[in-house]
C-alpha cells in the first residue's frame, strides 16, 4: 500500500514567482547569437536565465552604477 503525501496549496503558492520577458534578435544575427549563447552556457554551466542574470550583473558592476 502506497501513502501519498500532498502539500496543501496556499494562495502564495499560486502567485507567479518569476517574471518572463521576451528577447528579440534580428534574423540575420539569430544563428550567431544562439552559438555564442550555447558556448557561454556550457562554459559557465548556466541555463539561459542564469547566464543572462550573470552578464547583466557583471556589466552593472563594470559600469560602476
N, C-alpha and C positions, 0 to 999 in steps of 0.2 A: 504494500500500500504506500503510495506517494503522498507526501504532505506538501502542498504548495503554499508558500508564504507570500502574500501580496502586500506591497506597500500601499497604504491609502494615499489617494491623490488629494493634495491640498490646493487651494487657489493659487499659491505661489508656484507650485509645480506646473501649472497650466500657462503661466506667463512665459513668454519667449525670453531666453537668457542671452541670446546673441542677436547681433544686428547684421543683416545681409545687405551688401551693396553690389551693384553690377560694375564691371570693368569693361570699358570699350577699347578695343585695339583695332586700328585700321587693318584691312585685309592684307595690304602689302607688307605689314610688319608681323602678322599673326604667327607665321611659322618660326621666324627668328625669335620672337618673344617667348613662344612655347618652348623652344630648345633651350634658351637661356634660363627660363624658369625651372625646367626639369633638371638642368645641371646644378643650379643653385640649391634646389630642394634636396637633391641627392647628396651634394657636398655637405650641407648643414644638417641633413636628416630631419628636415621640417616638412610639414604639409604646406599647401599653398597659403593658407591663412597665417600659419606661424611665420613663414618666410616674409610675407607682406608686413606683418606687425614688426618683425625684427628690422627690416630695411627702413621702415618709417621711423622707428625709434633711433636707429643709428644715424640717419640723416638729421633728425631733430637735434641730437647731441652734437653732431658735426657743425651744425649751423649756430650752435650756442644760443638757442632761442629760449 
